[in-house]
Amino acid sequence: MKKIGSIVILLLLFTALYAQKPYKGAEVYSRGKVLYGKFEMHMKMIKGSGMLSTFYTIEQSSDNEDYNWEELDIEVLGKNNAQIMSTNIFTDDENGDLVHSPQEILLDYSLADDFHTFTLEWTPNYVAWFIDGLEQRRETGDVVNDLDLPQGYRFNAWISSSPGWVGSIDREALPRFQYIDWVEYYSYNDSSEDFTLEWRDDFNTFNSSRWAKAQWTFNGNEVDFVKENAFIEDGKLVLAITDPNPPVGISEKGINTDFSANYSADSNEIVINCFEEGVHEFKLCDVSGKVQFSKQFDTTSFSFSCSTIKKGLYILCVRNNGIWSEKKIVVE
């Protein structure tokens, strides 16, 4: 029996390793549930083919022999300059069949170039989606009537396995980041048909009594959700999509020298100065090419603390206007 048990354990370990997804993403989910209400959030989404940045509410549970699925989605598709917001309702009808009610909203601006206020209103009578106060979609009737279970709420950043929907993955664009500046929840008063603010999270810290970080994946998803890809930075919740095995030879894709980098032993920091303005992507890689740290910044100067990395030789990569620059630096 011990030998059989050992074989089973080895098979399970092999399956777990084999099932690992090629990329890493992030999901932050609520510890509580709500029935109806309004969510308002200030977010800057992800731009990049194949990628999605989202907020959604969901309930998936079993009740005796019945399986219940209810969900409301805000999904920004990273392809085509992140100008498409996909809105979805999932419900079970009276026969227990899953009903999917999708609608894609095509905008004339990018949802990844700046922060925008997204609003989701869910009441017994309607569900509505807004961007910057402008209504984008409203649903009533049976599909709304079937949304009668308390739901949790989540943010996530991931890569779909359906290129026909989201486009083929632009691997060279990684890492990518979704930023959530703040989120508010308003309860719904049925008698007065209005909303009351219950709480606001400004993400100055990670509120572990309200949120938790996912460590899982699902079918159709090319990322594993990992805790380290969800973090607080500069008063924002950041969700990252990263490539743990970036393509070899990134320096062959167009190297210039549009930044300087210096390591200070006194402060144990690397200071980067870019010669061009704009949005920059930064990666710190070890000599094997594994990414140790990544960040997006829109200033010409940026400093990085080396307190979490070992001493040794590293490669700094900075991308601006689609062109990568690369320098070697020693952390002492």
N, C-alpha and C positions, 0 to 999 in steps of 0.2 A: 504493500500500500504506500510506503514511503517513496518508493521509486516512482510509482504512478503519480503521486503528489508532486514530486520534483519535476517530472516531465510536464505536468499541467502548469506549474509555476513558470517553467522556462518558456512554454508556449505563450502564456499570458504576457510575459516580459517581451518576447519577440514581437507579439502582436502590437503591444503598446509602442515599441520602437518603430515598427514598420508603419504604424498608423499616424505617426507624427506628421503634421502638416509642414509644407515648405517655408511658411512665413509665420511671424508672430504678430498678434493683434491685442486688443484690449477691450474689456467690457466691465462696466461698473453697474451694479444692480442694487435696487432698493431692498432694505430689510423689511419694509412694510408694504401694505397694499391699500388701494383706495377704490372707492366706487363713485364714479363721476368726478368732475372738477375741471380745473383749468391749469395747464402747465405752460409757463412762459420761461424761455431761456435765451441767453445771449451767446451765440456760438459762431465760430469760424470753422468751416468744414474743410474736407480734404479734396484736393485736386490730384487726379491721377487715374488713368484708365485701369479698370478692374476693381477699383477700391470704393468702399462705401463708408460714410460717417452718418450716425443715426441717433435718434431718440425714439423710444417706443414703449408702449404699455403692453403687458402680456399676462395671461393666465392660461396655464396648461395643467389640467388635473384630471384625475379619474374619480368618478362617482359611481360606485358599484360597477356595473358593466359598461357605463358610458364614459367616453373620453371627451372632455370639454376643452375647447381651444378658442380663446378670444384675444384679439390683438389689434392695436392701433399703431401705425408706423409713420414716422418722418424719416425718410432715407434719402440722402443726397448722393447721387451718382457722381463719382469723381471724373468720369470721362467727359469729353466735350466741354472743358473749361468749368466743370462743376456747375452747370446751369440747369440741371434737372433735379427736381425734388419729387421722389416717388412717394405717394401716399397710399396706404393700404388699410383695409379692414378685413380681419379674419374672424369668422363666426361659425358656429354649428347651427344648421337649420333644424326644423322640427323632426326631420328624419335622421338626424345625427350626421349628415354629410357636411363636409367643410365647404364654406362659401368664402371665396376670395373676391374682394371688391377693390381693384387697383385703379389708380389714376396718376399719370405722370404730369407734373407741372413744368412746362418749359419756360424759363425766364430769359430776359435779355441782359442779365448780368451774372457774374460768378458769385457763388456762395462761399468761395474759398479765398477771395481777395481781401475780405474785410469781415467784421463781425455783423451779424444780423440777428434780430429778435424773432424767434420762432414761437408760435403759440398753437397749442392743441386744446380745443374746448370739447369736453365730453359730457353730455347731459342725457337724461332719459329720452329727449325729443330730437336731438341732433348731435352730430359730430362735425367740427369745423377746424380747418387748418388756416393759419395766417403767417405771413412773413412781413415784418416791420409794420404790423397793424393792418395790412391789406389782406382781405379774405381770398384764399386760393381755391378752396373746395369746401362744400357743405353737403352732408348726407342726412337724410331723414328716412322714416319708414321702417320696414321689417329688419333691414340690416342693422339699424341702430337699436331697435327693440330687443334684438338678440344679444346685445351687449349688456348683460345683467349680473356679471360676476365681478367682485373686487379684483383689481389687477395690480401687479407690481410694475415698476418702471425702470428703464435702463438706458444707458448710453453705450454704444459700441462702435469700434472701427475695425473693418474686416475686408476680406477679398472674396468675391463670389467665384464659384466654379462654373458660372454661366456667362461666358464671354459674349454670347448673343444679346444678353441683357445689359451687362456693365462694361463690355469691351475687354480685350485681352490685357493681362496685367503688364503695366509699364514698370518692369523690375528696376530699371535704372533710376526711376524717380524716388525710390525708397531711400531713407525713411520719410514717412508722411505723418502729419499730426492733426488731430481734431482738438480744438480749444473750446472749453465751456467756461465762460466768464462768470455767469451766475445762473441760477434756476430758481423759480418761484412756483409754489403750489397753492391754488385757491380751491377750497371746497365749494360744492354746489348746494344752494338752498332751493329746494323744490317749490316751496310755497311762494317765495319772492322771485324765483327764477333769476337769481344773481349769484355772484361768486364772492367769497370771503378769503382774504389772504391768510394762510395757515403758517407758512414758513418760507424763508428765503435762505439759500446757501450761496455765499460769495466765494467759497473754495479758498479761503485763507489757510485752512487746514483740511485734512481729509476726515470727515465726520464718520467714524466707524460705527456709530450707533444708527446712522441713517443709510450708509452705503457699505457695500462689500465688493471685492475685486474677484472677477471670475477666473477660474482655472479649468477650462473645458473648451470644447469646440462642438460643431454640429455638421451634419451632412450638407454638402454644397458650399462649405466654407473652407478656404485655403489657408486659414490661419489657426493656430492654437492661441487662445486667450491666456496671457500670462500676467501675473501681478505687476512685474516690473515695468510693463508698458502702460500702466495707468499711474499717474503721479500728479502731485500739486507743484506748480511752478509759477512764480510771479502772480499769485492770487488767481490762478486758473487751474481747472482740471484738464489735464492733457492726456489724450489717448493716442498711442503711437502704433503705426504699422511698420514693422522692421523686417529686414532680411538677415537671418542669422548666418547665412553663407553667401555674402555678396559676390557678384561675378569677379573672377580674377582678371586683373589687367584693367582696372578702372582708369588707370593713368593713361591708357592708350586711347581713351575716348575724347581727348581734347584737353590738354593740360596747358595752362598759362600760369602766370605769376601775379595774379591780381590781389594777393593778400600777403601780409607778413605775420609771423607767429613767433613768440618768444616765451620761453619758460622761465619763471622767477622762482628760485629756490626759497627766497625769503617768505613769499606768500603761498608757495606751492600751487601756483596757478599758471595756466597757459593763457596769454593775452593775444587775441587775434585782431588785426586791423585790416579792414578791406578797403581797397582803393576805389571801389565803385559802390554807389548807393543801390538800394533795392533789397529784396528778400533773399537771404542767403540760407543755404542748408549746410550744416556742419556735421562731419563724422570724425570720430577718433577711432582708428583701427589699430590692432596690434599687427605684428609683422606677418601673421598668417592671414590677415585680411578680415578677421572677426571684429565686428563693430563693438566697441566698448562703451561708446556714448554717442548720442545724436541729438541734434537740436535744430530748430529753425529760428532765425532772428532777422530783424529788419533794421538793425543799426549797423553802422560801419565799424563799431568796436564791440568786442565780446570777450569775456573772460570765463575760463572754465577751471573749476577746482579739481586738483588731481588727488584729493584725499581718498577717493574710492578706488584708485587704480594702483597697480604695482609700478615700481621703478623699472625703466627700460626704454627701448626704442619704440616709437609709435609713428603712425602715418596720419597726418591731418589732411582731410579732404573738405574743400569748400566748393559749393556749386552756386553759381550766379548766372542768370540768363541762359540756363541749359549747359553751361560749360563748367567742368570740374577743374579745380586747381588742387595740387597735392604737394605737401612738404613733409620731410622727416623731422622729428623732434625727439629729444631725449629728456625723459623725466628722471630727475636724480633724487 
